[in-house]
Amino acid sequence: MSANLNEFENATVGMTVGCIEVLCLQPLNYAKNMVQQGNPISTNPKVMYRGVGANCVNMGSCTMLQFAAGGFLKKSITGGDSTRKLKAHEEMGCGIIAGVLSATLATPLELIMIQQQMKGGGTLSTLKSIANPTNIGRGFIGAAVREGLWTCGYLSIPPIVRSNLMENFPETFDSQAKARIPAALLGGLFACYLTQPFDTIKTCMQGDIEREKFKGFRHSASVVYGESGFTGFYRGATFRYGRMVIAVGMMDFLQSQIGPLLYPSKF
């Protein structure tokens, strides 16, 4: 998200970045979801890419909303002054608020994807099978916490880390490209391990819409803890961290390139 762009322009950049990320990294997302629910991982690409359409809509629309909301919040703080640098807590606050807002879109779209990964079937048939008020918002609490911290991790942490590295260690980090690698590692670490327990609970709930094993948020958390202890909340964390590190670096790079490419007059 850029303070140089308006809400529509930030939304366009966000949607483009989100779709590219999903198409590249869907297999890691699939593997993470299977491990979280205790199911075997298939190496068949057709199975690994089940639900990719719903996930593209999910990441495209969520990233679009995150960029638009984050850009609007940044502009509100700076008053439109592009020379005014945001403080660390301002940068992080913008990311968290933008992420929580996007969970309203992420929750039903991820429900469709996870149900497709579990049971197969097309997007429309899956939508029909889950289309009732008790299912659509299932897992929202976990998604809201996860999206808030994830958005902070990929939109807010990398600029803070990059800026600090280039200011404090100019000889080592003399370019954005060099500073982007540690920024992605730290952003991914922050986004993954703080949010993993909430993502695990959400995934388990959305994989069991019949509520045979996982009922509400607190009940699902107690089931996961009862089965595996505290480590149960970190099922699939390896796949998720791998995806997030790649995604944070990819999205940090793409947003810096796609914005000027689409709207060169604003940069």
BAFI-3210 file (N, C-alpha, C; in Angstrom, 3 decimals, decimal comma, padded with zeros to 6 digits):
// residues 267
n [1|2|3|4|5|6|7|8|9|10|11|12|13|14|15|16|17|18|19|20|21|22|23|24|25|26|27|28|29|30|31|32|33|34|35|36|37|38|39|40|41|42|43|44|45|46|47|48|49|50|51|52|53|54|55|56|57|58|59|60|61|62|63|64|65|66|67|68|69|70|71|72|73|74|75|76|77|78|79|80|81|82|83|84|85|86|87|88|89|90|91|92|93|94|95|96|97|98|99|100|101|102|103|104|105|106|107|108|109|110|111|112|113|114|115|116|117|118|119|120|121|122|123|124|125|126|127|128|129|130|131|132|133|134|135|136|137|138|139|140|141|142|143|144|145|146|147|148|149|150|151|152|153|154|155|156|157|158|159|160|161|162|163|164|165|166|167|168|169|170|171|172|173|174|175|176|177|178|179|180|181|182|183|184|185|186|187|188|189|190|191|192|193|194|195|196|197|198|199|200|201|202|203|204|205|206|207|208|209|210|211|212|213|214|215|216|217|218|219|220|221|222|223|224|225|226|227|228|229|230|231|232|233|234|235|236|237|238|239|240|241|242|243|244|245|246|247|248|249|250|251|252|253|254|255|256|257|258|259|260|261|262|263|264|265|266|267]
n.u [000,846|000,496|001,111|001,143|-000,776|-004,307|-007,339|-008,603|-006,530|-004,587|-006,085|-006,253|-003,561|-003,173|-004,971|-003,850|-001,290|-002,033|-003,306|-001,203|000,505|-001,029|-001,332|001,280|001,962|000,013|000,248|001,740|-000,026|-002,141|-000,869|-000,328|-002,956|-003,891|-002,165|-002,768|-005,310|-004,833|-004,782|-003,750|-001,192|-001,505|000,371|-000,513|-000,923|-003,471|-005,052|-003,703|-004,152|-006,844|-009,585|-008,262|-009,333|-011,252|-009,448|-007,855|-009,718|-010,140|-007,520|-006,954|-009,110|-008,958|-006,319|-006,560|-008,441|-006,932|-004,723|-006,075|-007,456|-005,295|-003,709|-005,440|-005,588|-002,918|-002,662|-004,457|-003,143|-000,755|-001,727|-001,673|000,877|003,591|006,232|006,382|007,396|006,037|005,737|006,920|004,873|002,633|002,744|002,443|-000,055|-001,761|-001,536|-002,604|-005,302|-006,282|-006,021|-007,781|-010,239|-010,319|-010,873|-013,575|-014,104|-012,317|-013,080|-015,569|-014,655|-012,334|-013,492|-014,919|-012,723|-011,343|-013,288|-013,489|-010,900|-011,026|-013,199|-013,414|-015,052|-016,825|-016,618|-019,153|-020,948|-019,899|-020,310|-023,104|-023,557|-022,672|-024,001|-025,428|-026,420|-025,184|-022,848|-021,348|-019,960|-018,211|-015,389|-014,536|-013,347|-010,761|-009,783|-009,840|-007,969|-005,689|-005,484|-005,158|-002,622|-001,069|-001,270|-000,011|002,468|003,311|002,870|003,644|005,858|008,132|008,807|009,604|011,766|013,489|014,030|015,338|017,600|018,934|019,492|021,016|022,986|024,476|026,607|026,477|023,808|023,099|021,160|017,673|017,039|018,908|018,266|015,724|015,616|016,314|014,236|011,951|012,259|012,008|009,480|007,883|008,329|007,209|004,536|003,789|004,265|003,030|000,410|-000,271|-001,610|-004,262|-004,914|-004,818|-006,958|-009,092|-008,921|-009,448|-012,087|-013,384|-012,995|-014,701|-017,640|-019,871|-019,744|-019,010|-016,744|-015,350|-016,607|-017,537|-015,275|-013,718|-014,203|-013,083|-010,412|-009,835|-010,100|-008,007|-005,821|-006,197|-005,687|-003,007|-001,555|000,202|001,772|000,106|-001,235|000,504|000,579|001,461|002,998|005,529|005,160|003,561|005,184|007,239|005,786|004,975|007,353|008,327|006,105|005,950|008,369|007,947|005,555|006,275|008,204|006,674|004,642|006,148|006,933|004,701|002,921|004,291|004,462|001,817|000,822|002,630|002,839|002,417|004,654]
n.v [-001,188|002,192|005,564|007,297|006,637|006,580|005,188|003,402|002,866|001,707|-000,543|-001,897|-002,561|-004,200|-006,349|-007,488|-008,269|-010,102|-012,206|-013,175|-014,163|-016,297|-018,102|-018,932|-020,097|-021,888|-024,805|-025,003|-023,853|-025,667|-028,011|-027,180|-026,842|-029,502|-030,836|-029,487|-030,449|-033,077|-034,785|-036,812|-035,763|-035,100|-035,534|-034,982|-032,634|-031,734|-032,173|-030,648|-028,112|-027,760|-025,690|-023,391|-021,329|-020,103|-019,329|-017,525|-015,482|-014,910|-014,103|-012,110|-010,266|-009,778|-008,804|-006,607|-005,103|-004,778|-003,267|-000,995|-000,058|000,180|002,053|004,250|004,750|005,399|007,732|009,315|009,624|010,893|013,115|013,351|014,113|013,215|013,209|012,789|010,484|007,473|006,565|003,645|002,380|003,509|002,574|-000,185|-000,255|000,590|-001,619|-003,727|-002,945|-002,810|-005,492|-006,864|-005,890|-007,114|-009,747|-010,210|-010,811|-012,887|-015,070|-016,514|-017,182|-018,721|-020,827|-022,056|-022,877|-024,678|-026,635|-027,626|-028,661|-030,711|-032,324|-032,269|-031,431|-028,752|-025,109|-023,804|-025,877|-026,463|-024,030|-023,974|-026,050|-025,063|-022,755|-021,237|-019,213|-020,100|-021,293|-019,588|-017,560|-019,053|-019,588|-016,965|-015,408|-016,488|-015,972|-013,155|-012,337|-013,563|-012,367|-009,674|-009,623|-010,857|-009,069|-006,893|-008,089|-008,426|-005,974|-003,923|-004,585|-005,264|-002,687|-001,206|-002,695|-002,730|000,012|000,602|-001,103|-000,082|002,496|002,163|000,299|001,030|000,286|-002,472|-002,949|-001,575|-001,266|-001,568|-004,172|-005,842|-005,405|-006,405|-009,185|-010,033|-008,545|-009,813|-012,346|-011,733|-010,486|-012,606|-014,464|-013,128|-012,869|-015,526|-017,212|-015,895|-015,918|-018,531|-020,392|-019,374|-019,631|-022,407|-023,281|-022,040|-023,323|-026,007|-025,758|-024,895|-027,046|-028,860|-028,544|-029,880|-030,047|-032,193|-032,801|-030,402|-027,602|-024,609|-021,701|-021,669|-024,286|-025,767|-025,009|-026,230|-028,913|-029,291|-028,739|-030,749|-033,035|-032,786|-031,121|-027,995|-027,847|-028,726|-026,568|-025,594|-027,165|-027,822|-025,557|-025,347|-025,535|-023,298|-021,194|-021,328|-020,677|-018,095|-016,599|-016,596|-015,396|-012,874|-011,633|-011,743|-010,241|-007,814|-007,036|-007,093|-005,172|-002,874|-002,738|-003,071|-000,976|001,487|000,599|000,377|002,893|005,151|007,951|008,661|008,262]
n.w [000,000|-000,788|000,087|-001,954|-003,777|-004,613|-003,053|-004,876|-006,695|-005,019|-004,326|-006,784|-007,241|-005,003|-005,495|-007,800|-006,883|-004,866|-006,308|-007,920|-005,947|-004,842|-007,033|-007,373|-004,888|-003,932|-003,510|-001,072|000,726|000,587|001,621|004,229|005,259|005,196|007,000|009,371|009,899|010,272|008,069|005,206|002,843|-000,525|-003,543|-005,992|-008,474|-009,304|-007,097|-005,194|-006,151|-005,794|-005,133|-005,827|-007,321|-005,628|-003,680|-005,069|-005,529|-002,875|-001,852|-003,715|-003,391|-000,628|-000,311|-001,929|-000,435|001,895|000,968|000,038|002,349|004,113|002,727|002,745|005,510|006,033|004,518|005,913|008,328|007,608|006,370|003,669|003,029|001,340|002,076|004,716|007,044|008,333|011,769|013,574|015,133|013,997|011,373|011,842|013,097|011,030|009,305|010,895|011,382|008,740|008,035|009,803|008,914|006,401|006,984|006,913|004,292|003,838|005,470|004,529|001,933|002,317|003,617|001,526|-000,080|001,662|002,101|-000,505|-000,795|001,045|000,183|-002,564|-005,707|-007,444|-007,395|-007,342|-006,572|-004,066|-002,794|-002,710|-000,914|001,506|001,961|004,237|007,052|009,443|008,669|006,954|008,374|009,858|011,812|011,906|014,007|014,366|011,790|011,722|013,703|012,661|010,051|010,728|012,031|010,067|007,906|009,026|009,227|006,517|005,230|006,941|008,689|006,926|005,567|007,834|008,868|006,611|006,311|008,747|008,608|006,346|007,173|009,517|008,886|006,451|004,769|004,496|003,766|001,142|-000,729|-001,680|-002,441|-001,121|001,558|001,610|001,942|004,743|005,825|004,825|005,995|008,747|008,767|007,843|009,916|012,127|011,201|010,853|013,259|015,392|014,597|013,977|015,870|015,860|013,192|012,888|014,517|013,176|010,654|011,332|012,279|009,929|008,286|009,330|009,002|009,700|012,365|013,936|015,367|015,896|017,411|018,562|018,704|021,134|022,039|019,940|020,203|022,655|021,958|020,102|021,793|023,694|022,199|021,253|022,902|023,519|021,230|019,250|018,213|016,421|014,189|010,867|010,667|009,524|006,722|006,454|007,351|005,464|003,154|003,902|004,224|001,607|000,427|001,741|000,949|-001,832|-002,127|-001,027|-002,861|-005,267|-004,806|-004,813|-007,419|-009,121|-008,561|-009,485|-012,136|-013,062|-012,435|-013,275|-013,165|-010,568|-009,114]
ca.u [000,000|001,312|000,441|001,125|-001,910|-005,621|-007,853|-008,844|-005,237|-004,028|-006,874|-005,852|-002,241|-003,348|-005,620|-002,870|-000,266|-002,632|-003,552|000,098|001,007|-001,797|-001,023|002,622|002,182|-001,132|000,603|002,137|-001,253|-002,849|-000,161|-000,553|-004,330|-004,030|-001,449|-003,516|-006,480|-004,407|-005,072|-002,565|-000,902|-001,388|001,328|-001,182|-001,167|-004,905|-005,561|-003,056|-004,723|-008,271|-009,955|-007,384|-010,167|-011,759|-008,326|-007,466|-010,699|-009,878|-006,304|-007,069|-010,028|-008,455|-005,151|-007,112|-009,003|-005,838|-003,968|-006,919|-007,674|-004,006|-003,321|-006,312|-005,173|-001,629|-002,917|-005,135|-002,149|000,238|-002,398|-001,333|002,254|004,384|007,575|006,257|007,545|005,243|006,446|006,739|003,567|001,624|002,838|001,884|-001,483|-002,446|-001,584|-003,502|-006,701|-006,611|-006,140|-009,016|-011,346|-010,331|-011,345|-014,989|-014,071|-011,502|-013,723|-016,374|-013,900|-011,473|-014,385|-015,142|-011,478|-011,042|-014,267|-013,084|-009,701|-011,432|-014,223|-013,459|-016,234|-016,626|-016,857|-020,584|-021,575|-019,434|-021,010|-024,485|-023,576|-022,334|-024,684|-026,400|-025,803|-024,362|-021,574|-020,621|-019,047|-017,501|-013,953|-014,221|-012,444|-009,408|-009,387|-009,637|-006,684|-004,644|-005,339|-004,618|-001,188|-000,449|-001,160|001,056|003,715|003,806|002,778|004,214|007,170|009,236|009,307|010,282|013,060|014,327|014,456|016,315|018,838|019,624|019,951|022,000|024,068|024,460|027,623|026,000|022,511|023,173|020,072|016,408|017,055|019,664|017,530|014,429|015,695|016,060|012,912|010,980|012,412|011,439|008,050|007,263|008,393|006,198|003,197|003,477|004,221|002,038|-000,954|-000,491|-002,668|-005,577|-005,148|-005,090|-008,332|-009,988|-008,901|-010,162|-013,515|-013,919|-012,965|-015,728|-018,868|-020,909|-019,548|-018,925|-015,599|-015,026|-017,836|-017,186|-013,849|-013,089|-014,280|-012,095|-009,091|-009,664|-009,918|-006,640|-004,911|-006,377|-005,083|-001,563|-000,927|000,432|002,354|-000,968|-001,611|001,515|000,544|001,577|003,704|006,676|004,654|003,033|006,297|007,881|004,956|004,917|008,617|008,324|005,025|006,293|009,369|007,325|004,569|007,011|008,817|005,658|003,946|007,059|007,097|003,428|002,379|004,881|004,197|000,441|000,550|003,963|002,793|002,297|005,925]
ca.v [000,000|003,392|006,836|008,057|006,199|006,669|003,897|002,524|002,460|000,745|-001,762|-002,575|-003,145|-005,284|-007,479|-008,094|-008,909|-011,243|-013,296|-013,743|-014,933|-017,544|-019,001|-019,473|-020,763|-022,700|-026,115|-024,875|-023,591|-026,956|-028,903|-026,654|-027,148|-030,942|-031,176|-028,929|-031,281|-034,458|-035,545|-037,051|-034,795|-035,651|-034,841|-034,782|-031,190|-031,445|-032,126|-029,530|-026,855|-027,660|-024,466|-022,265|-020,221|-019,411|-018,717|-016,328|-014,438|-014,581|-013,306|-010,909|-009,300|-009,392|-007,945|-005,365|-004,353|-004,429|-002,160|000,198|000,432|000,600|003,295|005,313|005,061|006,094|009,102|010,037|009,953|011,856|014,262|013,421|014,587|012,049|013,282|012,466|009,047|006,952|005,923|002,181|001,981|003,943|001,623|-001,471|-000,057|000,601|-002,995|-004,551|-002,550|-003,226|-006,944|-007,280|-005,589|-008,063|-011,064|-010,373|-011,463|-014,103|-016,184|-017,386|-017,665|-019,813|-021,952|-022,729|-023,528|-025,815|-027,684|-028,233|-029,462|-031,890|-033,159|-032,135|-030,718|-027,425|-023,962|-023,536|-026,945|-026,285|-022,853|-024,373|-026,946|-024,350|-021,453|-020,890|-018,249|-020,711|-021,726|-018,537|-016,845|-020,020|-019,346|-015,543|-014,880|-016,900|-015,264|-011,733|-012,192|-013,949|-011,376|-008,442|-009,767|-011,175|-007,831|-006,140|-008,778|-008,254|-004,586|-002,955|-004,968|-005,113|-001,307|-000,776|-003,393|-002,246|001,375|000,562|-001,724|000,812|003,672|001,803|-000,505|001,430|-000,388|-003,838|-002,886|-000,359|-001,259|-002,147|-005,608|-006,518|-005,287|-007,075|-010,589|-010,116|-007,979|-010,866|-013,393|-011,252|-010,291|-013,925|-015,047|-012,418|-013,179|-016,955|-017,860|-015,257|-016,172|-019,944|-021,041|-018,911|-020,215|-023,836|-023,417|-021,665|-024,366|-027,179|-025,433|-024,816|-028,377|-029,676|-027,732|-030,707|-029,855|-033,502|-032,795|-029,031|-026,810|-023,190|-021,364|-022,142|-025,743|-026,264|-024,821|-027,245|-030,203|-029,318|-028,832|-032,065|-034,057|-032,653|-030,127|-026,687|-028,000|-028,974|-025,304|-025,285|-028,117|-027,186|-024,268|-025,344|-025,181|-021,939|-020,249|-021,329|-019,889|-016,692|-015,931|-016,365|-014,454|-011,532|-011,097|-011,582|-009,161|-006,569|-006,688|-006,834|-003,891|-001,781|-002,720|-002,995|000,373|002,378|000,104|000,712|004,329|005,782|009,392|008,881|007,965]
ca.w [000,000|-000,923|000,353|-003,203|-004,583|-003,968|-002,600|-006,027|-007,246|-004,070|-004,426|-008,026|-006,989|-004,041|-006,148|-008,706|-006,056|-004,184|-007,263|-008,303|-004,797|-004,719|-008,142|-007,151|-003,597|-003,519|-002,939|000,333|001,481|000,645|002,548|005,587|005,667|005,422|008,229|010,499|010,166|010,455|006,855|004,370|001,782|-001,874|-004,410|-007,278|-008,650|-009,405|-005,716|-004,504|-006,635|-005,516|-004,427|-006,161|-007,779|-004,436|-002,978|-005,840|-005,188|-001,474|-001,691|-004,533|-002,774|000,697|-000,477|-002,471|000,687|002,807|000,361|-000,015|003,713|004,653|002,061|003,252|006,883|005,962|004,053|006,993|009,347|007,079|005,783|002,246|002,864|000,949|002,673|006,141|007,284|009,437|012,881|013,554|015,670|013,025|010,261|012,286|013,350|009,723|008,817|011,713|011,125|007,371|008,028|010,490|007,993|005,289|007,441|006,529|002,992|003,886|006,174|003,666|000,776|002,761|003,907|000,234|-000,487|002,535|001,814|-001,779|-000,547|001,812|-000,437|-004,011|-006,190|-007,999|-006,515|-007,204|-005,780|-002,682|-002,276|-002,397|000,249|002,752|001,958|005,269|007,970|010,495|008,104|006,242|009,264|010,707|011,893|011,710|015,044|014,003|010,566|012,031|014,393|011,716|008,984|011,298|012,260|008,783|007,134|009,681|008,913|005,152|004,774|007,886|009,213|005,967|005,408|009,060|008,928|005,516|006,617|009,839|008,140|005,414|007,909|010,540|008,306|005,037|003,971|004,222|003,074|000,338|-001,710|-001,223|-002,706|-000,062|002,826|001,488|002,386|006,181|006,123|004,536|007,011|010,009|008,561|007,797|011,255|012,909|010,701|010,971|014,564|016,260|014,115|013,683|016,666|015,411|011,872|013,074|015,030|012,078|009,632|011,874|012,297|008,573|007,703|009,995|009,074|010,324|013,805|014,593|016,278|016,282|017,512|018,558|018,719|022,377|022,064|018,976|020,808|023,700|021,292|019,571|022,933|024,302|021,331|021,002|023,750|022,917|019,891|018,291|017,569|015,406|013,079|009,548|010,740|008,608|005,397|006,484|007,436|004,151|002,252|004,308|003,924|000,162|000,117|002,236|000,034|-003,143|-002,112|-000,787|-004,147|-006,286|-004,601|-005,164|-008,865|-009,844|-008,400|-010,495|-013,491|-013,416|-012,245|-013,255|-012,881|-009,122|-008,461]
c.u [000,881|000,491|000,388|-000,120|-003,219|-006,140|-008,060|-007,528|-004,547|-004,760|-006,483|-004,501|-002,374|-003,957|-004,642|-001,820|-000,820|-002,836|-002,251|000,630|000,295|-001,409|000,353|002,699|001,021|-000,737|001,021|000,923|-002,056|-002,198|-000,370|-001,938|-004,520|-003,369|-002,212|-004,696|-006,134|-004,696|-003,806|-002,433|-000,766|-000,368|000,759|-001,481|-002,645|-005,536|-004,992|-003,652|-006,250|-008,551|-009,123|-008,186|-010,701|-010,630|-007,792|-008,417|-010,444|-008,674|-006,369|-007,928|-009,524|-007,256|-005,572|-007,655|-007,911|-005,026|-004,782|-007,109|-006,375|-003,535|-004,129|-005,889|-003,847|-001,801|-003,553|-004,134|-001,192|-000,403|-002,074|000,070|003,166|005,796|007,566|006,319|006,691|006,155|006,105|005,350|002,436|001,567|002,160|000,382|-002,293|-002,599|-002,584|-004,964|-007,141|-006,828|-007,421|-010,232|-011,457|-010,835|-012,812|-015,105|-013,381|-012,257|-014,577|-015,596|-012,957|-012,291|-014,651|-013,898|-011,203|-012,019|-013,952|-011,857|-010,042|-012,271|-014,231|-014,693|-015,891|-016,966|-018,347|-021,277|-021,166|-020,148|-022,438|-024,548|-023,301|-023,149|-025,804|-025,692|-024,906|-022,990|-020,728|-019,597|-018,226|-015,989|-013,558|-013,218|-011,000|-008,903|-009,070|-008,286|-005,540|-004,419|-004,760|-003,106|-000,438|-000,244|-000,079|002,409|004,219|003,752|003,550|005,622|008,291|009,712|010,070|011,680|014,000|014,901|015,538|017,651|019,623|020,156|021,110|023,183|024,178|025,494|027,176|024,734|022,430|022,117|018,824|016,435|017,785|018,910|016,225|014,463|015,513|014,704|011,827|011,040|011,773|009,939|007,303|007,238|007,317|004,799|002,820|003,259|003,297|000,615|-001,281|-001,572|-004,074|-005,921|-005,476|-006,526|-009,335|-010,080|-009,658|-011,671|-014,110|-013,872|-014,052|-017,012|-020,029|-020,862|-019,539|-017,809|-015,302|-016,287|-017,475|-015,686|-013,157|-013,099|-013,232|-010,682|-008,826|-009,457|-008,489|-005,636|-004,994|-005,715|-003,555|-000,841|-000,696|000,969|001,285|-001,393|-000,642|001,639|000,640|002,365|004,878|006,250|004,202|004,155|007,035|007,106|005,020|006,206|008,687|007,303|005,372|007,320|008,780|006,395|005,224|007,643|007,753|004,957|004,831|007,228|005,788|002,799|002,952|004,612|002,807|000,186|001,870|003,937|002,725|003,619|007,069]
c.v [001,237|004,632|007,709|007,774|006,422|005,272|002,921|001,997|001,457|-000,591|-002,573|-003,264|-004,350|-006,520|-008,218|-008,879|-010,177|-012,428|-013,968|-014,632|-016,279|-018,542|-019,646|-020,404|-021,618|-024,070|-026,054|-024,621|-024,879|-027,877|-028,474|-027,017|-028,628|-031,352|-030,674|-029,818|-032,755|-035,351|-035,741|-036,004|-035,533|-034,845|-034,640|-033,289|-030,830|-031,346|-030,908|-028,183|-026,821|-026,370|-023,262|-021,061|-019,396|-018,703|-017,495|-015,175|-013,954|-013,646|-012,018|-009,853|-008,837|-008,464|-006,591|-004,493|-003,896|-003,245|-000,871|000,805|000,941|001,912|004,477|005,739|005,817|007,550|009,943|010,487|011,036|013,130|014,454|013,904|013,394|012,066|012,901|010,954|008,622|006,381|004,440|001,782|002,419|002,970|000,303|-001,363|-000,059|-000,819|-003,850|-004,226|-003,001|-004,733|-007,434|-007,017|-006,637|-009,448|-011,291|-011,023|-012,819|-015,289|-017,054|-017,949|-018,800|-021,044|-022,749|-023,509|-024,780|-026,956|-028,376|-029,119|-030,761|-032,858|-033,142|-031,350|-029,329|-026,325|-023,731|-024,598|-026,849|-025,109|-023,192|-025,197|-026,225|-023,082|-021,375|-020,050|-018,861|-021,141|-020,584|-017,819|-017,760|-019,763|-017,883|-015,016|-015,227|-016,154|-013,800|-011,501|-012,480|-012,870|-010,062|-008,515|-010,094|-009,911|-006,933|-006,738|-008,534|-006,808|-003,610|-003,309|-004,783|-003,674|-000,803|-001,384|-002,870|-000,859|001,391|-000,033|-000,772|002,066|003,332|001,008|-000,219|000,717|-001,798|-003,823|-001,567|-000,309|-001,893|-003,662|-006,376|-006,501|-006,072|-008,507|-010,709|-009,540|-009,023|-011,971|-012,976|-011,033|-011,612|-014,600|-014,449|-012,865|-014,630|-017,386|-017,174|-015,659|-017,648|-020,602|-020,646|-019,503|-021,697|-024,060|-023,105|-022,770|-025,611|-026,939|-025,458|-026,155|-029,280|-028,843|-028,533|-030,609|-031,177|-033,533|-031,398|-028,181|-025,314|-022,973|-021,921|-023,659|-026,345|-026,132|-025,895|-028,636|-030,334|-029,485|-030,211|-033,174|-034,001|-031,695|-028,830|-026,801|-028,261|-027,713|-024,923|-026,365|-027,348|-025,898|-024,205|-024,933|-023,721|-020,903|-020,167|-020,479|-018,403|-015,945|-015,598|-015,282|-013,032|-010,876|-010,801|-010,366|-007,813|-006,087|-006,283|-005,495|-002,716|-001,649|-002,448|-001,606|001,347|001,925|000,504|002,214|005,110|007,266|009,693|008,673|008,763]
c.w [000,000|-000,633|-000,904|-004,038|-003,851|-003,670|-003,763|-006,598|-006,331|-004,155|-005,662|-007,852|-006,057|-004,664|-007,056|-007,931|-005,396|-005,099|-007,690|-007,182|-004,681|-005,801|-007,970|-005,943|-003,099|-002,947|-001,470|001,223|001,654|001,675|003,994|006,093|005,982|006,744|009,454|010,893|010,349|009,265|006,023|003,266|000,453|-002,671|-005,816|-007,451|-008,734|-008,023|-004,995|-004,911|-006,527|-004,748|-004,786|-006,664|-006,623|-003,702|-003,723|-005,544|-003,770|-001,350|-002,507|-003,868|-001,414|000,589|-001,036|-001,337|001,648|002,263|000,389|001,372|004,324|004,045|002,542|004,657|006,896|005,526|005,141|008,051|008,860|006,542|004,313|001,966|002,588|001,545|004,143|006,347|008,475|010,519|012,886|014,036|014,735|011,851|010,636|012,535|012,068|009,187|009,568|011,420|009,739|007,304|008,670|009,593|006,892|005,691|007,107|005,151|003,067|004,464|005,250|002,476|001,150|003,132|002,628|-000,170|000,337|002,312|000,485|-001,595|000,176|000,974|-001,954|-004,424|-006,684|-007,013|-006,284|-006,354|-004,315|-002,034|-001,883|-001,117|001,570|002,937|002,979|006,326|009,038|009,984|007,563|007,133|010,148|010,642|011,797|012,739|014,703|012,782|010,860|012,713|013,422|010,663|009,503|011,457|010,972|007,951|007,710|009,295|007,509|004,649|005,665|008,357|008,184|005,753|006,634|009,126|007,848|005,826|007,693|009,402|007,249|006,108|008,848|010,004|006,802|004,173|003,589|003,391|002,296|-000,760|-001,098|-001,363|-001,602|001,259|002,803|002,040|003,900|006,571|005,896|005,577|008,333|009,897|008,540|009,153|012,148|012,508|010,947|012,411|015,563|015,871|013,947|014,543|016,209|014,046|011,981|013,547|013,925|011,029|010,091|011,886|010,896|007,851|008,250|010,138|009,645|011,845|014,566|015,626|016,810|016,257|017,443|018,660|019,959|022,458|021,124|019,522|021,867|023,098|020,768|020,709|023,589|023,504|021,318|021,934|022,990|021,491|018,826|017,564|016,451|014,333|011,755|009,535|009,780|007,203|005,369|006,551|006,102|003,161|002,607|004,011|002,435|-000,192|000,551|001,313|-001,338|-003,165|-001,847|-002,087|-005,167|-006,086|-004,967|-006,676|-009,610|-009,731|-009,431|-011,937|-013,964|-013,378|-012,170|-012,886|-011,390|-008,376|-009,082]
res [m|s|a|n|l|n|e|f|e|n|a|t|v|g|m|t|v|g|c|i|e|v|l|c|l|q|p|l|n|y|a|k|n|m|v|q|q|g|n|p|i|s|t|n|p|k|v|m|y|r|g|v|g|a|n|c|v|n|m|g|s|c|t|m|l|q|f|a|a|g|g|f|l|k|k|s|i|t|g|g|d|s|t|r|k|l|k|a|h|e|e|m|g|c|g|i|i|a|g|v|l|s|a|t|l|a|t|p|l|e|l|i|m|i|q|q|q|m|k|g|g|g|t|l|s|t|l|k|s|i|a|n|p|t|n|i|g|r|g|f|i|g|a|a|v|r|e|g|l|w|t|c|g|y|l|s|i|p|p|i|v|r|s|n|l|m|e|n|f|p|e|t|f|d|s|q|a|k|a|r|i|p|a|a|l|l|g|g|l|f|a|c|y|l|t|q|p|f|d|t|i|k|t|c|m|q|g|d|i|e|r|e|k|f|k|g|f|r|h|s|a|s|v|v|y|g|e|s|g|f|t|g|f|y|r|g|a|t|f|r|y|g|r|m|v|i|a|v|g|m|m|d|f|l|q|s|q|i|g|p|l|l|y|p|s|k|f]
***
